[in-house]
Amino acid sequence: MEPLRICFAASEVAPFAKTGGLADVSAALPARLGQLGHDVRVFMPLHAQTDLSGHEVMPVDFLHHVPIELGDHRFHFSVFTTKLPHSQGSVDLYLIGCPQLFDRPGIYTGDWDEHLRFALFSRAVLECCQRMGWSPSLVHANDWHTALLPLYLRTLYAWDTERFGKTKTVLTIHNIAYQGKFPADVVQNLGLSEYSHKLYQDDLGAGLVNFLKTGILYADVVATVSRTYAREIQTEAFGEGLDPLLRARAESVTGIVNGADYAVWNPETDPHIAKNYGPDDVAEGKAACKRALMEETGLPFDPRAPVLGIVSRLTAQKGFELTFDPLTEALRFLDLRLVVVGSGEDRLQDHFHWLQRTFPHKVFYWQGYNEPLAHRVEAGADIFLMPSRFEPCGLNQMYSLKYGTVPIVRRTGGLADTVQLWNPETGDGNGFVFDHFSAAGLTWGLKAALTTWKDRDSWNTLRANGMRADYSWDRRVVEYEDLYRSMVA
């Protein structure tokens, strides 16, 4: 079949800029699509902290100092390009440089011009397509930062039928809690004054513009990052106020579980861990990695003591308040270890600091994110905790399964789609899943895991089940390819 021309726009792409799973998806999915022969071009802002080390970056001569007007504001952007890692040289990444807007301490800010930053980025993506003489089969936008792309194509760029006349749009919602809400008076600065009638009128009347809602209105397909999350966001409990609109567009809402990038997260090839291993030598490999993790964190090594791991943003979404009493109780009375990597809300950081002070020979907490250490936690831990309040997809549970680290998760979003409850009678399942968002639910999961840990035959079967599961992008990319082809047919 004829290759597709795919324009992929995201605010972050690993390993260049990353705050969460969006960056991983924005690197892995385009890379796999490129390997299948599609013409994929990825666009990302050139943030001040973009890590370009080890990459050959070149300026694009015909995309230098390009002017864009947004209301009363006039900006210029320049474009630089490099190859997307793991794409076998088939995918170009284009970095949109505009120091006036993107030279900031963080990828995301609370600055007054946050709307301008991502409006310019979206406009720049389409300006680049025009100047390249490239007509994309579809534009794949991600989250609120690029959610204006479908509307821009229908308004400011509708005249360019040669370039965009047949272009379809996909908007992927990675986390519906983040919507890009701004005062209604930004409409002029978005360049949409004469098209304000196309914005959500109830919001305008309330003095509001919602980027994500606008994208949901105008994208041809609204995608989410798991099947369960696609259903959940159409309910009042999980829809964050957008559920009525999503229910109205239910036939155009789909869910595809994210893949795990096994080119990066694979214990057989991982350069960050003490010993590489696979399903055939998992016991030996895990033991070596566990010992090395204990040495690195200064905790005493005992092969009989299970190691619990946490690698996460520490926010209300992730549900770690559920661990306060159960983990304290377990650490007080049981011989186990806990290694935590993450940062976020003060109350959660303070709690893990308190656990480390209270149980200095059982708990290690690294405040912040440390990519190599995250790999070593996945390899050296026996059990991984993800008690999320909601989880659009989640990636760490899939990494854990690959590394033979048994996950304890709440049944929500992508966790429900990837972790199946262990059944000791049949030997089926790959983890421990609790239903209710409560400390009692987590306590049940923790007790079930620690009980199974003592039964080595059951534990080995459970661990092997997880390692055999295939959540690679090689499988997921086929679902995206089918979706894309159905749209442009």
N, C-alpha and C positions, 0 to 999 in steps of 0.2 A: 504494500500500500504506500501511497505517497506520504513522505514525511510531513509532519506538522511544523508550523512556525509558531513557537511558544515564547511569549514575552512574560517573564516572571519577575514581579516587583515585590520587594520585601525590605523592611527597615533594618534587618540584620541578617547576616549570612555567616555561618561558621566556616572557617576559623577566624575570619576577619573581624567580625563584631558579633558579640553574643551576650544576651541576658537570659535566654531560656530556650525552650524547645523550638520556637519559630526559627531560630538560626540554624538548628540542625536540619529541620525539614527543608529550609531554603537552600541548603547545600546538597543534601542527599537526593531529593526528588529531581531537580534539574539535571544533576550528574547522571542519574540512571536514564532519564529521558534522552539525554545526549548520547549515551552509549547505545541506545536503541536506534539511533540515526536521525532523530528529530533535530531541527534547527532551534536550539534553545538559547535565549539570551537573558541573562539575569542582571537586574538593576538594584543597586543599593546606595544609599547616601554615603558619601565619604566623611565619616565621623572623625572627630579629632583623635579619638583613641583607636581607630581602625588599625589592626595589626597586619602590616604588610611584610613583615620579616620573612625572608625565604621565598618571596614571590617576585617575579619579574613584572613590574608595573610600567605601562607605557601610556603616554598621553595620546588621546585621539585627536589628531590635528584638525579635522573638520568639525569637532565639537568643542571648540575653545571659545570661552567668553561669550556664550550664547545668551542673548537677552530674553527675559521673561517679565511681563508686567502682571502684577497681581493687585488689582485695584489701584491705589495710589502709590504702591510700592514697585520699584524696578530693581530687578536682580539680574545677575549674570552667573551662569554655571559653566564649568569645564568638566570634561569627562576623561577618566583614566580607565585602562582596562588591564585585566590579567586573566589567567586561566583558572577555572573553578577546580579545586583539588578533587581527585578521584573521578574525574570525568573523562580520563584518558585523552585530555587535550581537546575535547569536542565542544566544550561549553565556555563561552566568554562571560566574564563578570565585568559589568560596567559600573564604575564608581562615580556618582554624581557629586562633584565638588563645588561647594558654595560656602566658603569660610564664614561669611556673614551669618549664615543660618546653622551650619553644622559644626562649627568650631566651638563646641560646648563641652562642659565637663562630663556629660553623660549622653547616651543615645537618646534618652527621653528626658524632658525637662518639664518644669512647671512654669516656664517663661511665658510672657504675654503673647509671643509670636509662635507658639507651638503649632497653631493651625497653619501658619504661613510656611513653616518648615516642611511639613508633609504635603501641603498643597503644591509647593514648588517642586518637590520630588516627583509627585504624580504627573505634573505638567511636563517636567523634564523627561520623564520616560517616553511620553508620546512625542515630544519634540525630537528626541533621539531617533525614534523609529522613522519619523519623516525624513530627517537628514541622512539617515542610512539608506533611504529608499527601500525600506523593509516593511512589508505588509504582514503583520502577525495574523495567524489563523485565530488565535485567541490570546487574550491578556489574562494572566492569573494574578489577581491581587490578594494580599494577605493582611488581615486585620484592619483596624480603622485607619492606620497610617496611609494605606493606599486605596481605601474604600471609595474615594471620589473618582477613581479611574472610570468605572462604568458610566457615571453621569458626564464626566468630561468628554467621553467618546460620543455621547448622544447630544452634546451641546457645542462646546467650543471647538471640537474637532469633527463635528458631523459633516462639515463641508468637504472634508478630504475623503471622498468616497473611493478614490483610487487606492488609498492606503488603508482605510479602516472600514470600508463599506460592508465587508463581510466578517469583520472581526467580532468574535463572541467573547464574553467575559465570565470568569469564575471568581467568586470572592470566597476565600477560605476564612472561617472564623476559628481562630486558635484559642481564644478565650473571650467569651461574650461579655465578661465583666468590664473589659476595657473598650470603650465605645467612641472616644474622641468627641466629647461634648464641649461646645463653645457658645458664647453669646451670639445672638442672631445678627448683631451688627458686623460680624466677620464676613457676611455674605459678599460684600463688595470686595474685600481683600482676597476672597477665593476666586474672583473673576466671574461670579455667577449672578451679578445684580439683575441682568435681563432675563435670567432663568430661575428667579426665585420661586416662580409658580411651580417649578418641578420639585422643590424641596418639600419635606413633610410639613404641611400647613399647620397642623396642631402644634408642632414644636415651634415653628416660627411665631405663632400667636403667643406662645409661652416664653418667647425671647430666647430660643435655643436652636442651635444647629447640631445635629448628631451625625458624624461622619459614617459610623458603622450602619446606622439605620438607612442612610442615603444609599450606601452600597447594597444593602439588602433589597431596597426598592428597585434598583436598576440592573443589578448583575443578572445575567442569563441563568446562572446556577449559583446557589449558595451551598458551599461545602463546609463540612466540619471534619474534625480529625478523629472521629470514631462513630460507629453506628449508634451506640447508646447515647452519646452526647447529642447527636442529631435529633433524637427523640426527646431528650431531656430539655433542650433549649426551647422546645415548643410548649413547655409547661410553665405555669406561673412560678413554680418553685425555683427553676433554673434559668428562666428566660431573661432575667434582668430587665424586665419591662418591654422587651422586644418580642415576646412570645405571641401576641396577637398577629403581628405582621408576619412572623415565621409560619404560623398556622395558616394564614391566608395564602402563603407561597409554598405550602407543604409539598406540592408536587415537584417543586424545583429545589428542594432541600435534600441533600444527600450526605452520607457519612462514610468516610474511608479512613480506616485506622492507619495512623502513621507507621512507618517502618523504622526499624532500628538500623543504623548504619554500621553493618558488620565490617566494613573496611576500617572503621575506627574502634568499634566496641566488639572485640573478639578475643577471648582468652588464648586462642591458639597463636595469635600474631601480635598481641598487645605489647608494645615496647616499654610500657610504664610499670609492668608487674614483675615480681621476683622470678617467677617461673611460668612459662607458657604451658598450657594444658588444653586438652579437649575431652570429649566424653569418655574416651578409653583410659585416660590417666587422670581423671578428675580428682580422685582422693589424694594422690601424691601432689598434684599441682596446687590444690586448695590448701593443703597442709603447709606447703612452702610459702604460699602467699599470705596465709594467716600468720605464720611465724614472723614474716618480714613486716607485716602491718603492725603487729604488736611491738616489734623492736622500734619501728619508726615513731610510734605514738607513745612509747615509754610504758606500755601496759604489760603486765606479766603474761607470758604465753603458757597456756595449758590446753592441750588438744581436746580435753574433755569439757572445757568451758565454751559454750557457743558465743560467737561474736555477732552482735546486732549492728547493722549499719544504717545510717541516714545520710543521704546526699540530696539537698533540696533548698529551695528558697523557703525561708521561714516566715510564712504569711498565713493569714486566717484560712485561705483556701486549702492549704496543705494539711490542716487538721491536727497539728502537733500539740494543741492544748489537751487533746485526748490522752496524750502520753504522760501527763504530769504525775498522776497518782499511780497508774499501772507500772511505769518504768521505775519510779521511786521504790515501790513495793518490791518489784523483782530484783532490783539492784541491792536492796537491803537484805534480802533473804536468800538469794540464789547466787551461784558462782557463774557469772557471765560478764561479758564486756560490751561496751557501747562506744562506737566511733561515729561522730557527727561532723558533717561538713556542710556549712551553709550560713547564711546571714539573712536578716530581714527585720521583723518587728522586735522592738526592744524586749518585750515581755517574754518572747520565745528565746531570744539570745540569752537573756538573763537567767532563764530557767536552765538552759544547758550549761552555762557557766557555773550555776549553783550545783548542778549534778556533778560536774567535774571537781569542784572543791569538796563536795560532800563525799564522793567516792573516787578519790584520786587514783586508786589502783584498779578501777573498773571502767572509768569514763575518760574519753578524750574528745575535746571539742575544738574544731578549727573554725573560727569565725571568718567567713568570707567564702570565696570559691577558689578551689585549687584543682585544676583539671587532672594532673597526674595523680594526685591523692584520691580523687574521685574514682579513677580506674582501680587504684589499689584497694579501696574500700569494697568495690564490687567483687574483686577477686578474693580478698582476704576475709570478708564477712561470711557468716553462715546464713543469716537471716536479714532481710531488708524490710524496713518499715515505710509504708506509704498510706497513712490513714486519712486520705483526702476528704474534705467536705464535698468538693466536686473536682473532677479531673477530666478536662476535655479529651485528652489522650493519655499523656504520661509516657515517658520514655524509659525512666530508670527501672520500672518493673520489667521491661523487655530486656534491658541490659542485664538485670539480675538473673533472669531466667537463663540467658546465654552463658553467664559465668557460674551457673550452678549455685546461685545464692537465692534461697527460697523467699519469695515475697509474702508479706502480710499486708493486705490492702482492704479498703472499703469498696463495696460493690457500687461503683459509680463510673460513668463515662467510659474512657478507654481502659480503665482498670477492670471493669466488668467484662470487656470484650477480649482481654488477653490473659487474665488469670482465672483458672478454673479451680474450684474447691477440691482439695485433696480428699479422696475417699479411701480410707484404710482397708475397707473390705474388698474393693475391686482393684485398688492400685492405680486408679485414674486420678487426674488432677495434677496441678503444678504449683499450688500455693494455698494460702489460707485467706478466705474472703469472709468478711463480716458485713452485715446489712445495715445496721442502725448506726448513725453517727453519734456514738456515745462512748464513754470510757469503758462501760461494760462490754460493748462490742469489741473494742480493741483488746480488753483483758481476755476475752474468749479466744481471740485469734492468737494472742501471745502464748496463752496456756496450751492451746492446741499445737502450736509449733514446737514449744519446748518439750511437750510430751512426746511428740513424734521424733524429735531429735534424739531421744534416748533409745529409740528402736532403730538401730543402724540399718537394718535391711529395708525398713520402710523409708527411712531418710534417703538412702541411696536410690531407691526407686523414684521417690518424689523429685530428687535432684536431677535424675536422668530424664524424667518427663519434661522438666523445664528446659534442659539443654537441647532436647530434640525438637522443641517447638521452633518453627521458622516464622519469625516476624520481620524478615529482611525486606528492604526496599525492592529487591528483585521481584517479590510477589506483589507488593503494593503498587509498583509503577504500572503494572498491567491494568489495574483497576482505574488508575488515572488516565491511562492511554485510552481505555474503552470509553470513559466519560468524555474525554476531549473529542474523540471521533464521533460520538453520538451527537455532540453539540454542533460540530461543523458539517455534519452530513447534509 
